[in-house]
Each structure stands twice: as C-alpha cells, then as structure tokens.
C-alpha cells in the first residue's frame, strides 16, 4: 500500500509509504521537522537581546526629553495592563468552553482532545500578548534615543536607532511565533495511542502520519488564541490611538491653531501613547497571527507528509537568518531625500528576500529526494509568495508616498477645500484595490496550478518568511513619530524637528506599506485556512455558489466586514468626542495653558482613551467570534464555508481601500508640511488636508487593519471547530446554533445599555458653560421646542 498526496496539481507522487518510512525524509521525527525553526527562534531571541542592549548605548537626551518619554511609556504600560486584565478573563472563559466542547464531542480522537485544544489556545494567546508587550516596551524606550540621535548625530544615526527599535518587535514576533508553534507541534504529537487509529486510516497511512494530522487539528487552537489577542489588540489600540489623534488635531491644530505635538495640547501624550499601543503592539499581534496561521494551515494541508510538514518550518527558520543579514543593510546619508530613505529600508527587505530564495533552493532540493518535481513546484510557490508581498508593498507605496502622483493629487484637491480632499482620497483608496487584487489573484491561481491548496499555503509562508525585517520597517514608524513628538514638546531646534519629520513621513509610508503587506498575507493565509477547513469538515467538492445555502453564507460573510468597520468607526467617533470635550475643557478652564505658563492634565486624556477603547472593543470582538459559530452550528459547514469566502473577498477590498486612503490623506498633509507645497503650513489648503487626515485616521489605523484579523480569526475559529461539525448535513443539530445567538444578543443589549445608549455632553465653553447640560442637550431642547411650536 502506498501513501499518496493529492495536493500537488496533477502530480500524485508516492511518498513515505509504509515500505519506505525508514528512509529520509520519511524517517524524520517531529523534533527534526521543527529543528530549523527552533534554531531560527533562538536567533530571533538573541537578536532581540542584542538590539535592546545596543539601544541602551544611545543617550536618552535631556531631563525634559526623558520625562516625556517616561510619560509615554507609563501610559502605554497602563493601557496594556488594563487591556490584558480584561483579556485574561476572556481567554480563560474561552479555554474552558473549548475544554468542554472537545472533551464531550462524539468525534474526539481520545479523552485528551479538550486539554490539548484548550492548552494550545492559552499558549497562542499568551505568546501573542507577550510579543506585543516586549515590542511596546522597547519602542517606548527607543523614541527619546531617536530624538537625541537626530539632534546630536544626524539623520543616519536616528534612522538606525528607530529601525533597531522596530526590529526588536519584528524579531520578537517571529521568535515567539516559531517557538510556540514548534514546541506545541511536538507536544501535540506525543501521547496518542495507535489503537485509536481507524482501520481505514491504518490501511492507508503510517501511524506516525495519522498522529501528525491529529496534532495539526489541535494546533488550530494555537492560531485561535493568537487571533483573539490580535483582534482585541488591534481594535483597542486602533480606537485608542485615533481617538487621541483626532481629538488632539481637531482642537489643537484646527481650533486653537497650535502646531502638532505642541506641549500645551493635553492630548499629545495620549496621541504618542496610541502610536505604540496601536501600531506596535497591535500590528505585532496581527502579523504574529498571520505568521503562525500560515504555518498551521500548511501543516494541516500536508496531511501527514513529513516533507511537506517540514518545509514551512525550515523555510521560516531560513527566513529568520535572511532577515538577520538584511538588518545590517539599513543605512543612509545625512542629507537623504524621502526616496533615499525608502531605498535604505528597501535594501533590508530586498536582500532578505533574495537570501530566502537562495536558501529555498537548497531546502526544496534536500527535502524531496526522489520527488524533485514536487520540490520545485513548492519552490515556485515560495517565489510567487515573496514577489506577491514585495509587489503589494511597492503598489501601496505608490499610492501613499508623496513622491508620487496619487498623494499629490489629494494635496492639489485641497485648493478647493476639505470636501474635495475627502472625495479625491476616497477615489485614490478605491482605485488602489486594483493592483494588489490582481497580484493576489495571479498568485493564488499560479500556486493552485503548481501545488494545489498546499501551494497557496506555502506561498503565504514564503511571503511571511522575511517578517522579522518587514515588520521592523513597519514598527519603525511609531518610534519615529514619537521622536518627532518629543522634539516638539521638548522645544528643540527646528532642524531636529525637520529631521524627525523626514523620518516620520517615511514611517507613514512604511506603515501603509506594512498594512498592504499585512492585507496580502492575511488573504493568502485566510484562503489556506479555508482550504484546511474544507478538508477537516469533510465538505471538499460540495461548495457550489449557485446553492442557496452556500450563497446565503457568502452574502452574510460579505456583510460582516462592513458591520465590523462601522462599529469600529463609530467607536472612534465616540471616543474622540470624549477627548475633544476634555481638551476643550482644559483650554478654557486652566489659566495660562495657552500662554504656556501652566501644565495640561495629560493623564486625564490617557485615562479617557484607555477606558473608552477597552469598552468599545467588546461588541465588534464578540460579533467576530460568534458569527462563524452561529452559522456553522445552526446551518452547517457548507454555509460556513460560504461565509468565509464572502468575508475574505469583501474584507480584502475594504481593508485595502481604507488603509490606502488613510495613508494617502496623511501624507498629503505631510507633503505640505515638509516640502512646503501649496504655501506650506497654516494655509487653507493645509487646513483642508488636516481635515482629510483626520477622516483617514480611523480608516488606516483602526478599521482597515482590523479587517485583516477579522477574516483570519473567523477562518481559524472555523478550522478549530471543524472536527465538531464534520460530516454534518445542512441544519443537523441546528439547536446548538442558538447558543451563540443568545450570547450575542445578551452582549449587544449590555453594550447598548452600558456604553452606546448615551452620548457625550458637549458644552459651549465660549459662553462659560462649564456645569450646564451642554450643547448636545441644548440642541435637543431647541429642536423639541421648534417641533412643538410647529405643531401649535
């Protein structure tokens, strides 16, 4: 009997049959499968320690700069501690539910299934949260060191310091991700009894291969835990950062006419805190989930093939080494332009990608002796994944960098006011979907032709293989942004702010590029997880879009990203309103604040942002988790597959549009401020672009990025529960689907009564309204009086 794989196109290659299971690579144990990934994890952790110590060698600057940096760090820690307290309860509750569900399921492999899935879930959540915490701590320490380097050492040194701070986040995410998924694959492979293998599987598969498939099923829980933390970290961080940013900009820059990051603005510290909790901890958790999710999908689709299981782990390990080498390529000259700065970061990414290609040749050659055709097919998918990531980054850069026409067109639109800025930005965001979608579609089709569903999954691993250095270029942005804020608040020379502004503008572009990369990797990962779900749920070949059940699922799934984006946008508006009201209050009630003789109460703004963001995360998070459970258990796995397909297609478009439009609006403002376009700061054109930037803030930093996690989270939840609904026909055991419905209704009612029913009390401080009912209530009373008079 031979053991064959159906995943590599038309190639039905014999591999690892019972007769040759003692030859390489079929004789590799699970510890050898993950060996290179564990080496990569060790390199990553060592690199994190090295970079942290290297950063400590740079001066933190003056006492005032250190005080500002410490305030930002304290606010960031306070937020994450508050968030993690809530998430601890959530993680323990979900782990208990998973333990119960998989322990009593009639489809369980043995009585340890519940413990295995729950343990993987807790580990995924813990490591994801740890990566976010470590990255945030180092980033908040690197900000003032970057400012001092910009002041005393020049642009190149400041770039190196900021990039090193971001690199800690990159290597930490990759290191902890590889460590966690490798160790838990080992643990999940042990302790299984061969007597539990069915006679059908025993006839077709070697015992070890069957146990590897069981391990992959449990490993989905690890991805579920990572996805859950990623979603809440992205949503809460995004609401926090944009509430503070919008509040600071609208009152400080638009109403009061003071510069960005002016120390008189009470929301400035909260704004800088938000950069870290949203763009460092949030993005880190997002890509941590993509990274481990792509590996889990690949291992699941390998179906016990030792070579195909080892490939993603070996490739990821090679990617860490490539990223380590690429890190050293980052440098520039002190009078560098934006294009020079972009080239400096591109050198790291492109060199790491080239090295991954070289290493992949040897890996694919060595892992597939006697079946070289399969190896080269996989190699082709890896190349496609790498180029897909690079091309999406380049396309995103074109639409978000002010070196190119799209952003300049938004600035030009500002000559006729903020309305045309918004219209032009929306148009740029929508048209920016075309290029990345063409690239993703081409990659998916080609990989499917080369290696089937497995090929798409390994392409996602290939795209994310250089994640350590790719994420470093993204996490660098918040460090540079904070450095500029500290320079402004510490009242350093204008030349220092010019240097940090150049780094900040670069950070805006790399952040937008990183978001594009995250979207591309999310789509490939989600498609891979969908394929894995179809296998685990035993519905391959049963998905017909003309089937009303499947089509209904697609429509429901396509709606979910819009619901999710709407809830997060409304949350930003509400939280920002609270900050706007508080900043207005302080400007009108603290004597000497505008004159600079009094200190603002920055801690109050930090507190408002923390409380608001944590409260507002509940409803969108609950809907994201409960929706696939509701459809899967109520209707069945075919409808759930339709939901996943619809949400991936809809979510990808909306995420690209929102992230790109937001980044373009942001840099249209930077184009005026840095390049003195259209008359420079303070002009009507500048004010119009500030309004566009304010609209784009929740687009690019809250709703858009969170959609990546939404589609991955729903896919990994579906994969996790697939064994529980495998083989179900439509409406089988539908009554279980009412449980998530009831839970969702209870959460909706609670959130409405607790958080959404009321609104902010706006006051007219210009008229001395400090203790009154506020403008909103006055407007309602006036409207009621007008309505009564009309009736009379």
N, C-alpha and C positions, 0 to 999 in steps of 0.2 A: 504494500500500500504506500503510495506517495502522498506527500502533503503539499498541496499546490496553492498558489496565491492568485486571486482573480483581479487584483488591483492594478497591475501594470499594463494598461492598454490591452492589446491583443496578446500580450506575452503571458502564457500560462506556464511559468517557469517552475520546475521541480526544485524544492528546497527543503532542507532539513527533514527528510523523511526518516522514519524510524530506523531504516537501514544505515543511514549515514549521519545520525545525530551525534556521533562522537568525533566528527571532523570539524575544522574551523570553517566558518564562524559558528556553526550549529552547536558546538560544544561549549560555547561561552556561557558562563553563569551570569546571573543578574548583576553581580558585583563587577564583572568585566564589561558588561553592557554600559554601565554608568561610570566606568573608571575615568574616562577623559573629561566627563562633565564635572566630576568631583575635583579633578585637578584644576579645571577652569574655575570652579567655585573657590578653591584655595588661592589661586592667583588673584581673583577679584577681591577677596577679603584682605589679602596682603597689600594690594594696591590701595584699598581704602585707608588702611592704617598708614601707609607711606604718605599718601596725599594729605591726610589730616595733619600729620607731623610736619609736612612741608609747609602747609598753610600757616602753622603756628610760628614759622620762621619769619613771616612778614609782620611788620609793625601794625598795630591797631589804630594808630593815629592819636589825635589829641584826646584829652579827657572828655570833651563835649561829644566827639565822634563816638567814643567808647560808650558813653551814656546812652546815646541814641541807639546804637547797635544793641546794647543790653535791653533796652525797652522793646525793640522789635523782637528779640529772641524770647523775652519773657512773655510777650503777647502770643507768640507762636506756640510756645510750650503750653500756655494756659488753654489755648484753643484745642490743641490736640489731646490734652489730658481730659478736657470736658467731653470731646467727641468720643474718645476711646472708652470713657466710662459708660456712655450710652451703648456703644457698640459691643462692649463686653457682655452686657445683658442680652443683646440680640444674638450674639454668637453662641452663647451658652443655651439659649432657648432653641435656636435652630438645630444645634448639635443634638439636643435631647429629642427633638422631633425626628431627626434622621435616624438616631439610635433606635427609636421605637418603630419607625416605618420599616427599616431594613431588618430589624430583628424578628418581626412578626410576619413579614411578607412570605407568601407561599412560594415565591420564585427565588428565595435566597439560596445561595450556594451552601452555606452552613450557618451555624448559630453565631459566628463571629462577624457576619456582614455588617450588622449595625455598628459594632465597635469600630470596625475598620473605616467605614464611611464617615462616621462622626469624628474619629481621630484625624482623618485627612482634612476634614472641613476645618477643624480648630487649628491645625498646623498651617493650612493655607492662609487663614485669616491672620494668625499671629505673625507669620513671616512677612506678609504684605504690610501690616501695620508697622512692623519693625523697620522695614526698608524706608517707609515714609518718614518715620521719626528720625532715623540716622541722617538721611539726606537733608531734612529740615534743620537739624541741629548744626550740621557743618555749613550749610548755606547761610544761615544767620550769623555764623562766625566769620565767614569769608567776605561779607558785604563791606564792613568798615576797612578791612585789609585791602580790598579792591580800591576803595576811595583813597586811602593813603598812598597806594601804589600809583594811582592816577595823578596824585599831587606831586609826589617826590621822584617817581621812577619812570613815568611816561606811559604811553598807550600800550606798548607791547607787554610791559610787566603787568599792567592792570588786566589786560586780556588773559594772560597766563594765570593770574590769581583767580579771576572769575571762572575761567574754564576749569581750573582744578577743583574749585568748589562744586561745580556742576558734575564733574567727573566722579566725585565721591558718590553722588546719587546714582549715576549710571552703573558703576561697578558694584555698588551695594545691591541694587535691584537684581542684576544678573547673578551675582554671587549667592545671594539668599535664595533666589528662584531655583538655580541649578542644584544647590544643596538640598532644598526641600523636596523637589520632585524626584531627585535621585535617591535620597535616603528612603522616601516613602514608597518608591517602587520596590526597593529591596525589602522593606518591611512587609509590604502587601503580598510579596511573592512567597513569603515563608508562612508556615503554619497551616497550609492547606492539605487535606487528606486526598490521596489519589483515589480512594474509594468513592468520592463524591463525583468523579468524572463519569458522565453518562456513557453508556455502551456505544452510542453513535459517535460521540466525540473521541472516545478511546480508539475507535477503529480508524478514525481519520487523522487525528492529531497526536503527536507525542505528549506525554503527561506534562512535561515542563511548559510546552507551548500553551496548553489549556490553562495552566496556573498563571501564566503571564497575561492571558486575556482576562482572567478574574481580577488580577492585580490592576489592570487598566480600568476596569469597571469601578473599583474602589477609589482609584486615583482621581476620578471625576469630582469626588468630594473635595479634594485639594483645590481644584480650579474653582469650585463653587465658593469656598471660603475666601480665596483671593479676589474673586469677582465681587463678592458682597462688600468687602472692605474698600475695594476700588470704587464702587459706585458711590458709597456714602462719603468717602474721602473727596471724590471729585465734586459731588453735589454740594456738600457742606463747604468745602474750600472755595468752590466757584461762587456760591452765594455770598460768602464772607468777603472775598476779595473784590467782587464787583459792587456789593453794597457800599463798601468803604470807598472804592474808587469813584463811583458815580456821585456819592454824597460829597466827597472832597472836591471833585471837579465842578459840579454844578453850583455849589455855594462859594467855594474858594475862587475858582478861575472865572466863572461866568458872572456870579452875582457881586462878589467883592473885588474882582479884578486883580487878585494876587497871583503870583507865579505858582506853578506846580511844585508840590513838596515844600511850600512855604512853611516855616516853623510855627507861624501863627495859626495855621489851619488845624483844628482839633482832630480831624480825621486822617491826618497824614501818617501817623504811626500805625493806625489800623490799616491804612492802604498798603503800607510796606509789609505789615504782618500778612496781609492777604496774598501778596505775591508769593510768599513762602508756603503757606498752607494750601494754596490753590495750585500754583504752577510747579512746586517742587514735590510736596507730599502727595498732592492729587495726581499729577502726571506720573510720578513714580509708581503709585499704586495701579494706575491704568495700564502702563506698559509691563509692570510685573505680571499682571493677569494675562495680557496678550502673550507674553513670553512663555509662561508655564502652560497656558491654554493651548498654544500651538503644539507644544511637545506632547501634552496629554492626548490631543486629537490624533497626532501622528502615531503614538504608541497604540492607541485604540484601533486605528485603521490597519496597523501592521498585523493584527490577528495572530500574534504569537510568533511571527517570523523574526528570528533573532537578529538577522542582519538589518531588517527594516526597523526593528526596535532600537538597535544601537545607533543607527545613522543620525537621528536628531540629537542624541546626547553627545556623540563625537563631534558633530557639526557645531553645536553650541559651545563645546569646550574649545574648539579651534577658533571660534568667533571671539572668545574672551582674549586669547593670545593675540589675535589680529587687532583687536581694539586696544590692547595694551601697547602694541607697537605704534598704532595710529595716533595715540595720545601725544606722542613726542613730536609729531609733525606740526603742532599748532604754534605758530609764531607769526609776527608781522613787523612792519616798520612803524616808527612813532608818528609819521605823518600819513598814515594809511587812510585811504578813502573807504567808503562802505563796500565797494567791490573788493578791495584788498582784504578787508576784514572777513567778508564772506569767503573769499578764497582761502584764508588762513584756516577756517573751520572745515571747509570742504576738503582740504588736504588730509585731515584726520579721517573723515568718513570714507573718502575715495581710496585711500591707502589701505584702510582696514578691509574694505570690500574686495579689493584686489587680492589681498592675502587670503581671505576666506575662499576665493575662487581657487587659488593655488592649493590650499590645504584640502579643499573638497575633492580635487582630482585624486589625491593620494588616498583619501578616506573611501571614496566610491570604488577606487581600484582595489583597495585592500579588503573591503567588506564583502565583495561579491565575486569570489573566485568561482569560476565555472559558470557564472551567470552574468558576464560582463555587460550584456545588453541591458539588464535591469539596472545595473550600477550607473551606466551612462545616461539612462533615462532619468534616474533620480538626480544625477548631476545637472542635467538640462533644466530640471525644475528648480534646483537651487539657484542657478544662474538667473532664471526668469524672476524668481523671488527677489534677489538682490537688485536687479535692474528695475523691477517694479517699485521698490522702495526709493531708489535714487531718483527715478523719473518723477514720481509723485512729489518728492521733495523739491525738485527743480521747477515743476509746474506751479507748486504752491508758492515758491519763492518769486516766480514771475508775477503772480497776481497780488503779492503782499509787500514786495520791496519797492521803495520809492525810486529805485533806479530804473524802473520800467514804466511803461505807458499806463497800465490799469490804475495804479495808485495816483499817478499824476493827473489822470482824468478826473478822479474824485476831488483832488485839490482844485482843479480848474472849475469844477461844478460849484465849489464854494463861493465863487464870484457872484452867484445869483442867490445865495442864501442856504440855510441848513436843509430845507426841503429837497433841493436838487442834490445836495451831498448824500442824503439818505437814499434817494432814488437811484443815483449813479452807483452807490455802494451795493445796493441790493442787486442791481444788474450785473455788476462785476462778480458778486458772490455766486449768482445763478450760473453765469457762463463758465465760471471756474470749475463747475462739476464735469464739464465735457471731457477735458484731458485726462484727469485721474480715472474716470469711469472707463474710458477707452483702454487705458493701461491695465486696469484691474481685470476687465473682461478678456483682453488679449491674454493675460497671464493665466487666468482660470481655464480658458479654452485650450491653450497650448499645454498646460500642465495636465489637464484631463486626458488629452490625446497621448501624452508621453507616459503617464503613470497613474491614470485614473484619479480616484478620490485621494489616494495616498499622495499623489504628486502635488495636489493643491496644498495639502497639509505640510509637506516638506518644503514647499515654496514659502509658506508663512514662516517656517523655522529659518529658512535661508534669509528672508528679509530681516528677521529679528536677530540674526546671528551677530551683527555688529551693534547690538543695542547699547552696550556699555558706552561706546563713543558717541552714538547717535543721541542717546538720552543726555549725555554730557553737554552737547551743543544746545539742547533744549533747556535743561536745568540751569545753564549758564545765564540765561536771560533774567530770571528773578534776582540773581546775585548782582548783575549789572544795574538793574532797575533800583534795587535797594541802595547800591553805591551812589547813584545819582541823587536819590532822596537824602542820603546822609550828607552829601556835599552841599546840597541846597540848605538843609536845616542847620548845618554847622557853619553856614555862611562863608564857605571857602571861595577862593578866587574864581572868577568866571571861566578861566582856562580849564580849571578842574571840572567844572560842570560841562564844559564843551567836550572834554574827553569822555566823561561818563555818559553824556548824551549820545555820543557816537557808538559807545558800547551798548547803550540801551536800545537805540534804533536797530542795531544788529540783533539784539536779543528779541525784539519784536518780530523780526523776520525769521530767526531760527525757531522761535516759539510757534509761529504759524506753520513753518516747515515741519516742525515736530508734530504738530497736530495733524497735518496732512499725512505724515508717515504713520501716525497712530491710527488714523482712519483706514488707510490701506491695509495695515497689518490686522486691524480689527475685522475687516471684511473677509480677508483670507482665512483668519482664524475661525470666524463665525461660520463660514461655508464648510470648513473642515469639521467643526463640531456638529454642524447639521448632518453631514455625511455619516459621522460616527453615531449620531443619534438614530438615524435611519437603520443602521446595522444593528444597534443594540435593541431598538424597539421592534425589530423584525418586520419592517414595512418597506424594504427595498423593492422598487418596481411597482409600488402601489400608489405613487403620488401622481395624480392626473389633475392638471389645473382646471380642466373642464368639470371635474367632480364638484358638486355644490359644497360638500363638506370641506374639501381642501381649499376651494376658492373662498369660502367664508372665513376660514382661518387666515388666508392671505390678506383679506380686507381688514380683519381685526388686527392683524400684526402690523399692517401698513399704517393704521391709525395710531398705534401706541407711541412711536417716536414723536408725533405731533402733540399728543397728550402730555408726554414726558417733558418736551421742550416748553410747552405752555406753562406747566406747573413750575418749572424752574425759573422761567422768565418772570412770572407773576411773583414768585418768591423774592427774586432780586429787587423788583419794583417795591415791594412792601418793606423789605429790609433796608433798601436805600432810602425810602421815605423816612424811616426812623432816624437814620444817620443825618439826613438833610435837616430834619427838625431839630436834632440835637446840636448840629453845627451852627444853625441859625440862632438857636437859643444862646449858645456861648458867645457868639459875636455880639449879640445885643445886650447881654446881661453881665459879662465880665469886663469891668472897666480897664481900659488900657490894652486890651487884647489886639486890636487893630494897630495900635501905635507901637506894639512890640515891647511894652513895659510889663505885661502880665503873661503868665503861662497858661496855655489851654489845658483843659481836663481831658487829655488823650485817653486815659484809662477808661473813661465812661464810653467812648466810641468803641473801644476794643471790646468792652463788655456787651454792648448792644449788638455788635456784629456776631459775637460768639453765640449769644443766646438765640438770636434770630436764625442764624444758619443751621444750628442744631435742631431747632423746632421745625424748620421748613424742609428738612431732609426726609421726614417721616413719610409723607404722603407719596412723593414720587418713588421713593425706595420700596415702599410696600406694594405699589402697583407693578413695579418691575419684577418683583419676586413672585407675586401671587398670580400674575396673568398666565404664565405658562402652566402653572399648577392647575389653575381653574380650567383652562382649555383641555389640557392633557387628561385630567381625571374625569371631567364632565363629558366631553365629546369623544376624545380618543387620540391616539398617536398620529393618525393621518391629518387631522385638523391641526394638531400642534406643529407638525412639520410645515403646514401651510402658514401658520402664524410666524414661524421662524423665518421662512423665505420672504414673506411680506415685510417683516420688520427689518431684515437685513437690507433689502432694496430701498425701502423708504428711509431708513435711518442713515444709510450711507450718503444719499443725496442731501438730506437735510443737514447732516454733520459737516459735509464739505462746504455747502453754501454758507452756513452760519460761521464756521471757523474762518473761512477765507474772507468773507465780507467784513467780519470784525477786525481781522488783521489789516486789511486794506484801509479801513476807516482810521485805524490807529496810526498807521504810517503816513496817511495823507496829512494828518496833523503834524507828525514829526518832520515831514518834508518842509513845511512852513517854518517850523521852529529851528531846525538845524541848517537847512540850505537857504533860509531867508526868502523862500518863494512867495510870490504874491504879496510882497510887502512885509513879510515876517510876522512876529508875534504882535498881538493887540489889534490887528486889523479885523474888519468884518468877516473877511474870508477865513481868518484863523478861528474866529468865534464860531463860524458855521461848521468848520471841521471839528472843533471841540464837541459840538453837539453830535455830529456823526460818530465821533469816537466814543461818546457816552452811550449812544444807542448800540454801538458794536461791542461794548464791554461784555454784557451778558451773552452776546452771540458767541464770541470767541473763547471766553474763559469759563462759562457756566454751561449753557445748554448744548452748544456744539460738541465740546469734548466729552460731556457726559453721555451723549448718544452712542459713542464708541463702546462704552462699558455696558450700556443697555442691551445692545444686540449680542454682545458676548455673554453677559450674565444670563439672559434668557436661554441662550444656546447651551451653556454649561449646566444650568438647572435642569433643562430638558434631558441632557445626557445623563445627569445624575439619577433622575427618576425613571429613565428609560427601562431598566430591568423590572420596575414595578408595574409598568403598563405594557410590556412587551407581549405581542400576540393578541391584545385586546381589539375587538371589533368596535365600530362606532357605537357609542352610548353604553358600552359594557360597564357595569358598576358605576353608572353616572352619579349616583348619590354621593360618592366621595368628593365630586367636584363642588358640591355645595359648601364644603368646609372652607376652602379658600375664599369663596364668595362671601360667606358670613363674616369671616375675619376681615376682609376688605371693607365691607360695609361698616363694621364697628370702627375700624381705623379712620375711615372717611368721616363718620359722624363725630368722632372725638376730635380730629384735627379741625374740622369746621367750627365746632363749638369752642375749642380752646384757642385756636390760632387765626382762623380765617374769617370768623363772623364779624369781628370789629375791624377798625382801620385806625390809622394814625390820626391823632388830634393835631391839626395844623393851627398854628397861632400867627397872628399878624403882629410881629414884634415892633414893626414901624409905628403901630398905633398904641404900643405899650401893653399889648395883650399877652401877659405872662401867666396869669392864673385863670383866664377865661376858658370858654368852651372850645375856642379855636376856630380857624377859618372853615374847616370842613363842616362843622356843626352850624356855623353861621350861614353858610351857603345852603345847607339843607333847610334851615328855618326860613330863609328868604324864598327858596323855591316853594315851600309849603304855603307861605303867605301869599305868594303870587298865584298859586293854584286855587287857593280859597277865594281870592278876590275875583278871579276869572269865573268861578262858579256862581258868585253873587251877581 
